[in-house]
Amino acid sequence: MRKISYEQAASEALLEEFRRDEKTIHLSTDVPPDLRKEFGEARIRQTPISESSFVGAAIGLAGSGFRPVVNIRMATFGFVAMDQFVNQAAKITYMFGGQARFPIVYRMTVGASKSFAAQHSISPYSMYMNVPGLKIILPATPYDIKGLMKTAIRDNNPVICFEHMALEAMEGEVPEDEYTIPFGQAVIRREGTDVTVVALAKMVHEALAIAEEMKLEGISLEVIDPCTLIPLDRETIKASVAKTGRLVVVDEACITCGAAAEFTALVVEEEQIFRRLKSSPKRVCGLDIPIPYSPPMEQYALPSREKIKAAVREAMT
Amino acid sequence: MKSRMENKREDLVHLYQVMLTIRRFEERVVIDYRSGAIPGIVHSYIGQEAVATGVCTNLRLDDRIVSNHRGHGHCIAKGADLNRMMAEIYGRKTGYCKGKGGSMHIADFSIGMLGANGIVAAGLPIAAGAALAAQLEGGDRVVVLFFGDGATNEGEFHEVLNLASIWKLPLIFACENNLYSVNTPVQYATGLEHVSERATGGYGIPGVIVDGNDVVAVYEATKKTVAEVRAGGGPVFLEFMTYRWRGHFEAPGIPDLRPAEELEAWKGKCPIAGLERILLENGIVSRQTLEEINVQVMQRIENAVSYAVESPFPAPEDALEGVFSS
């Protein structure tokens, strides 16, 4: 099968969906040239750097029958428009009693690893998970971003697509034929029997990378990528932990009140699964510090393969 | 000539009916709030009826409006159903939002009322999006955005003036300058006599200052503006000078610190009494006709309250429904 990059896969999804539905419209400060060339400047609209206004304009467009895709670029810029995300986009469907639909896709890059420092590096998806009314997807492969993005554009709700900055250039198999991926279906990236490792975004690849090494130590990892955080496929995670009896969650977002805590609660709250636990669940997450600039400090702030391996070994003891 | 006079008469009577409906609706909401029948908080539109009425009377059903926290008047003037409005304010299942929104979140997308909003200035970007939609649709729809003087100090106000200007959006900024954001005088908060200076000076958007208590002036100014905006002339800023008669909201907590004599002076400029004088002094309608209109309006309000009171509350677990659209 052909291989294309994560970024190209996302771009293909947009091209296909914009051809499919003329009500789609793209808003961003930086115009994607391929879309602009095919669909013109009215639909592929350049915006000033005023996040609140274009994040909110997407709501007005959606409520008037359009399907906006908004590229905010970095998730750190999204905070400028927080009222429009939290008080408006997330609540408007519910608050108005469902009389209108608000199909919107907001794209934001997350993560660290490039020495961009704190105001250009963050993984804030759990903040949005705490706001009912937003769907949240976190594609980790080129195949996933294409299929999930297409589903997101067709969804009738605000969807935030968080894309890890270190995955943009990553290549992977993507079929030529059209496909979509439903929300709320986790993928078991590697089957195993000893420890369930739930990993997010770039950490999916880190977990897979250590799985071979762990195998040499006689530990079999089952690596799960939730793919979408809202809706969340709780059943796949619970079934895996019921089988292995051990859980390690790997996420580069800060550890406090992160998605990792939610996954942990998921298995300890349910009596049936709790009873099957052979060791306490472990979290390998970002440290509770703003992302520092200098490479040694930045790497220290993030989960490393060594830290993941240590957590897995600890879970086995 | 005669038929034009007839139209004029009908127009004026219609303006009167709409203003009076808003006034009576709001008076009843205040009473029922005070009695405890209405929960939450409500922001009364009493005193500002001429603005919503004079503006929305110029709009078609397919034109869209975006409102703010003081939104009942905008809803009524755009043609919302009084029963479903009252039921929503009463927190009933039959309300516009099935009881999930309440006073500050009434919307009726079927008549182009894209929603009130509890966050100052937050409706402005949404209105810009609706105006962009109108532009992309290629027709001559316009969007009217209602907001107060207080919103002009929010960043989104400036962002949206800019967007409207550079994209030539079919957007009418309908600023209700009621001189206070809660208790903060507009001159203190903006350093300006008229907030429309920000649109004209900063963003090149034409601005018009209108007596917001003179419904005919509001109607005429908006009529001209709507025609210009429909023709593709780009955004226009209408600043309606007006005053609210009640405190910021109907709830204990924030005392009304505005000078009593100022309030009394503005009550002397009541938009409804003003139109009544025009109607009577010019012999357009008789006092008896006005009385009949009042009786009809009171009956509609009474019906709306009955509808609300007789409607069931939502079941507690109804709260779980509708977080997402299908």
HADDOCK unambig.tbl for C-alpha pairs under 7 A between the chains (distance, minus, plus):
assign (segid A and resid 50 and name CA) (segid B and resid 159 and name CA) 6.19 0.50 0.50
assign (segid A and resid 52 and name CA) (segid B and resid 156 and name CA) 6.42 0.50 0.50
assign (segid A and resid 53 and name CA) (segid B and resid 125 and name CA) 4.63 0.50 0.50
assign (segid A and resid 53 and name CA) (segid B and resid 156 and name CA) 6.17 0.50 0.50
assign (segid A and resid 53 and name CA) (segid B and resid 159 and name CA) 5.92 0.50 0.50
assign (segid A and resid 53 and name CA) (segid B and resid 160 and name CA) 6.04 0.50 0.50
assign (segid A and resid 54 and name CA) (segid B and resid 125 and name CA) 6.80 0.50 0.50
assign (segid A and resid 56 and name CA) (segid B and resid 125 and name CA) 4.66 0.50 0.50
assign (segid A and resid 56 and name CA) (segid B and resid 126 and name CA) 4.97 0.50 0.50
assign (segid A and resid 57 and name CA) (segid B and resid 125 and name CA) 4.83 0.50 0.50
assign (segid A and resid 57 and name CA) (segid B and resid 126 and name CA) 4.69 0.50 0.50
assign (segid A and resid 57 and name CA) (segid B and resid 127 and name CA) 6.90 0.50 0.50
assign (segid A and resid 57 and name CA) (segid B and resid 128 and name CA) 5.47 0.50 0.50
assign (segid A and resid 57 and name CA) (segid B and resid 129 and name CA) 3.64 0.50 0.50
assign (segid A and resid 58 and name CA) (segid B and resid 129 and name CA) 5.78 0.50 0.50
assign (segid A and resid 59 and name CA) (segid B and resid 126 and name CA) 5.64 0.50 0.50
assign (segid A and resid 59 and name CA) (segid B and resid 129 and name CA) 6.65 0.50 0.50
assign (segid A and resid 60 and name CA) (segid B and resid 126 and name CA) 4.16 0.50 0.50
assign (segid A and resid 60 and name CA) (segid B and resid 127 and name CA) 5.83 0.50 0.50
assign (segid A and resid 60 and name CA) (segid B and resid 128 and name CA) 6.85 0.50 0.50
assign (segid A and resid 60 and name CA) (segid B and resid 129 and name CA) 4.11 0.50 0.50
assign (segid A and resid 60 and name CA) (segid B and resid 130 and name CA) 4.44 0.50 0.50
assign (segid A and resid 61 and name CA) (segid B and resid 129 and name CA) 4.61 0.50 0.50
assign (segid A and resid 61 and name CA) (segid B and resid 130 and name CA) 5.12 0.50 0.50
assign (segid A and resid 61 and name CA) (segid B and resid 132 and name CA) 6.91 0.50 0.50
assign (segid A and resid 61 and name CA) (segid B and resid 133 and name CA) 5.38 0.50 0.50
assign (segid A and resid 64 and name CA) (segid B and resid 130 and name CA) 5.97 0.50 0.50
assign (segid A and resid 64 and name CA) (segid B and resid 133 and name CA) 6.30 0.50 0.50
assign (segid A and resid 93 and name CA) (segid B and resid 323 and name CA) 6.62 0.50 0.50
assign (segid A and resid 93 and name CA) (segid B and resid 324 and name CA) 6.64 0.50 0.50
assign (segid A and resid 94 and name CA) (segid B and resid 100 and name CA) 6.95 0.50 0.50
assign (segid A and resid 94 and name CA) (segid B and resid 322 and name CA) 5.35 0.50 0.50
assign (segid A and resid 94 and name CA) (segid B and resid 323 and name CA) 4.96 0.50 0.50
assign (segid A and resid 95 and name CA) (segid B and resid 97 and name CA) 6.42 0.50 0.50
assign (segid A and resid 95 and name CA) (segid B and resid 100 and name CA) 5.21 0.50 0.50
assign (segid A and resid 95 and name CA) (segid B and resid 101 and name CA) 4.68 0.50 0.50
assign (segid A and resid 95 and name CA) (segid B and resid 105 and name CA) 6.70 0.50 0.50
assign (segid A and resid 96 and name CA) (segid B and resid 97 and name CA) 4.57 0.50 0.50
assign (segid A and resid 96 and name CA) (segid B and resid 100 and name CA) 6.92 0.50 0.50
assign (segid A and resid 96 and name CA) (segid B and resid 101 and name CA) 6.04 0.50 0.50
assign (segid A and resid 96 and name CA) (segid B and resid 105 and name CA) 6.62 0.50 0.50
assign (segid A and resid 96 and name CA) (segid B and resid 106 and name CA) 6.76 0.50 0.50
assign (segid A and resid 96 and name CA) (segid B and resid 107 and name CA) 6.23 0.50 0.50
assign (segid A and resid 97 and name CA) (segid B and resid 96 and name CA) 6.95 0.50 0.50
assign (segid A and resid 97 and name CA) (segid B and resid 97 and name CA) 3.84 0.50 0.50
assign (segid A and resid 97 and name CA) (segid B and resid 98 and name CA) 5.40 0.50 0.50
assign (segid A and resid 97 and name CA) (segid B and resid 100 and name CA) 6.20 0.50 0.50
assign (segid A and resid 97 and name CA) (segid B and resid 322 and name CA) 6.88 0.50 0.50
assign (segid A and resid 98 and name CA) (segid B and resid 322 and name CA) 6.03 0.50 0.50
assign (segid A and resid 98 and name CA) (segid B and resid 325 and name CA) 6.70 0.50 0.50
assign (segid A and resid 99 and name CA) (segid B and resid 109 and name CA) 6.95 0.50 0.50
assign (segid A and resid 100 and name CA) (segid B and resid 109 and name CA) 6.78 0.50 0.50
assign (segid A and resid 101 and name CA) (segid B and resid 325 and name CA) 6.20 0.50 0.50
assign (segid A and resid 132 and name CA) (segid B and resid 323 and name CA) 6.98 0.50 0.50
assign (segid A and resid 133 and name CA) (segid B and resid 323 and name CA) 5.41 0.50 0.50
assign (segid A and resid 133 and name CA) (segid B and resid 324 and name CA) 6.06 0.50 0.50
assign (segid A and resid 156 and name CA) (segid B and resid 325 and name CA) 6.01 0.50 0.50
assign (segid A and resid 156 and name CA) (segid B and resid 326 and name CA) 6.63 0.50 0.50
assign (segid A and resid 157 and name CA) (segid B and resid 324 and name CA) 6.38 0.50 0.50
assign (segid A and resid 157 and name CA) (segid B and resid 325 and name CA) 6.14 0.50 0.50
